[in-house]
Amino acid sequence: MTHNASRRFFLGGSLAATAAGAAGIISPASLAASGQVVKPANLYGPKPGIAKLNANENPYGPSPEALKAIAQAASSGGAYYAYTASQYLTDMIAEKNQLSAANVAITAGSSLILAFAAYAATSKGVILGPDLFWDTTSMAPVRTGGPQIKRIPNTANLDIDLDAIYQAIDDDVAMVHICNPNNPTGKLLEPTKLREFCVKASKKTLVLVDEAYNELISDGPSHSMIPLINEGHNIIVARTFSKIYGLAGMRVGYMLGSPENIEWIEQFGLGGYSVNQAGLAAAIASYHDEGFKTFSRDKVAQAKEMIATAVKENGLTALPSSTNFMFVNLGKDGDANTFRQAMEAEQVLIRGQYRSYTPWSRVSTGRIEDVQMYVNAMPKALDTMYKAIRA
Ligand SMILES: Cc1ncc(COP(=O)(O)O)c(C=O)c1O
């Protein structure tokens, strides 16, 4: 992957440069111009005064227990590859899901194993998915000359159209990619319907369900497709420590599947080499921390309430969200890119337009004070957007 491609991967294409600027990231170009490397005050997080609501992180993490574990792991294990801790977390995950260690692969964030799955699938055929989903990893092989994703339109309500996806499975399809709850819509599929789809579709091809936001749903386990792996269906499920656990910067994610599927996908990766001691320590300390998860869920609920109220007060609508972000409809003349720029001028970072969905704007929940900045900035940012559209 080139330097530019990897930046695109993390920051989102053309939005990367402006988002990086507002977040206070020093660009290689500015370093070259200055002739010296200046350590930014915000090397490890957003610049003070910036409301970072563009990447669905949980800024309330790492939990207190995770912070202690990170310090301990870094001092006693930082010099060593993380073999034992990686095995230990693998066993914890296997045990919780009533699977074995051979059913689990851990990587530096779920993006990595999701990308490996995409490379594995496209070595055999095409990936089939909805028009609107978190396609970053399924797009990775496309950028290196692999087949385009076969996309099926979302319904009028922006739901994933499972029936149409099922109908579209043919011999060329090597993997179906479903994200539930979906990003960027925040919508959750009805679990019985998704289960039926997964059972049926997995008889024809491999089905990937990305459950990155599952723990944000209060009854997450009843929405998970992990039990289908136990029942022997051809299904893989991705999970991450980046969302509810508040460990996006610590980079730990995992995939569950049959030993055969896990082994096949891991061939495209590096096995345990990608994970680090501090991230693993944080994940191990957080995995069963129900107190921290409840605390985080409460903060997300409070933030979503604030966003929903602001949306209504400004005459807009938003989709119901089962995640830590909301998909706001800026109206028929709305323009998510112009709105994003107007928000950035108010020190609030949000996402711009997705594909052809011009009026749809995604905002993450974050620290309550950051969400308050978004709420406060909304009337002015909308006004700026309307003026720009009329100009
Ligand atoms: C649906 C979904 N899956 C996976 C990821 C990647 O998460 P990570 O690589 O941090 O585990 C994201 C990130 O936003 C996401 O939205």
Ligand as a Chemical Component Dictionary entry (heavy atoms), coordinates in Angstrom:
data_LIG
# 
_chem_comp.id                   LIG 
_chem_comp.type                 NON-POLYMER 
_chem_comp.pdbx_formal_charge   0 
_chem_comp.three_letter_code    LIG 
# 
loop_
_chem_comp_atom.comp_id 
_chem_comp_atom.atom_id 
_chem_comp_atom.alt_atom_id 
_chem_comp_atom.type_symbol 
_chem_comp_atom.charge 
_chem_comp_atom.model_Cartn_x 
_chem_comp_atom.model_Cartn_y 
_chem_comp_atom.model_Cartn_z 
_chem_comp_atom.pdbx_ordinal 
LIG C1 C1 C 0 -18.393 -1.192 10.682 1  
LIG C2 C2 C 0 -16.970 -1.019 11.014 2  
LIG N1 N1 N 0 -16.168 -2.085 11.021 3  
LIG C3 C3 C 0 -14.875 -1.991 11.317 4  
LIG C4 C4 C 0 -14.308 -0.775 11.622 5  
LIG C5 C5 C 0 -12.826 -0.720 11.876 6  
LIG O1 O1 O 0 -12.536 -0.757 13.179 7  
LIG P1 P1 P 0 -11.130 -1.144 13.739 8  
LIG O2 O2 O 0 -10.177 -1.407 12.630 9  
LIG O3 O3 O 0 -10.711 0.014  14.555 10 
LIG O4 O4 O 0 -11.370 -2.372 14.546 11 
LIG C6 C6 C 0 -15.098 0.369  11.640 12 
LIG C7 C7 C 0 -14.519 1.682  11.951 13 
LIG O5 O5 O 0 -15.142 2.689  12.005 14 
LIG C8 C8 C 0 -16.469 0.233  11.325 15 
LIG O6 O6 O 0 -17.287 1.284  11.304 16 
# 
loop_
_chem_comp_bond.comp_id 
_chem_comp_bond.atom_id_1 
_chem_comp_bond.atom_id_2 
_chem_comp_bond.value_order 
_chem_comp_bond.pdbx_ordinal 
LIG C1 C2 SING 1  
LIG C2 N1 SING 2  
LIG C2 C8 DOUB 3  
LIG N1 C3 DOUB 4  
LIG C3 C4 SING 5  
LIG C4 C5 SING 6  
LIG C4 C6 DOUB 7  
LIG C5 O1 SING 8  
LIG O1 P1 SING 9  
LIG P1 O2 DOUB 10 
LIG P1 O3 SING 11 
LIG P1 O4 SING 12 
LIG C6 C7 SING 13 
LIG C6 C8 SING 14 
LIG C7 O5 DOUB 15 
LIG C8 O6 SING 16 
# 
